[in-house]
Amino acid sequence: MSQEVEQLVKMVNQIADNFSFHDDAVDRIADHLQRFWAPSMQTKLIEHDRVHGAELKPAAREALARLAVE
């Protein structure tokens, strides 16, 4: 895993932790990524998840899956 992707994984997991106390955590994570992350960052994480998603928290993976469909 590249250092850039490693950093993106770390950041999205931190976002997932911050929203984990909300019932709509996945929605909030997806919204945050869509509003504040460049499309290239989102794409790198979505591609990484397809191959090596184990490093991602479940809520982060679900949020990325939603973005991948949009």
Secondary structure, DSSP 8 states (H G I E B T S, - for coil): --HHHHHHHHHHHHHHHHHTTSTTHHHHHHHHHHHHS-HHHHHHHHHHHHHHGGGS-HHHHHHHHHHHH-
